[in-house]
Amino acid sequence: MNFFGQRLPLLACLLLMSVLASTSTSASAQFRQPSAQLTTTVVEEIFRAGDTATLKLEVQLPEDIHVQSDKPRDPYVIPTLLTLALPDGLTMGGITYPESTDFQLVGWEEPLLVFEHEFTIEVLLNLDVSLPTGEIVIPGSFLYQACDDQVCFAPATEAIEWSIQTESPTTTPL
């Protein structure tokens, strides 16, 4: 047997392994769960008891990725949902989601209601008049279902938090 006759089965095996490895890598890359980049901000820096605080959650998604809206048309998709665990002395004034847009997913009859690549959710909080002075941490979670133009991925939940600083109310001189 010549040199190539001895090496041909080995070369064929290496070539087959290379093809299989590249196929599995590209398949796994296609189904990699996209994740949102989340930024929490507070509009004011310092609050007094009785004030209203505005919190913002800025969401940035990878290119060509969107998430379901907070009020999807299809009951089988997961709505985007921001929830907060409010400490004592804070009450919810309201959550404002951005305006959703129609998105036609391949193979679906009716367009989906989605939030696109970048969007902001705003939260209004009422601070009780008896709120103590100091730092208050407001934990929350952000649930979303990311999709591209062909597939919706499994829902994901991210933990988030805001921090606000309160100071004692000032008294008005008589």
Secondary structure, 3 states (H helix, E strand, C coil): CCHHHHHHHHHHHHHHHHHHHHHHHHHHHHCCCCCCEEEEEECCCEEECCCEEEEEEEEECCCCCEEECCCCCCCCCCCCEEEECCCCCEEEEEEECCCCEEECCCCCCCCEEEECCEEEEEEEEEECCCCCCEEEEEEEEEEECEECCCCECCCEEEEEEEEEEEECCCCCCC
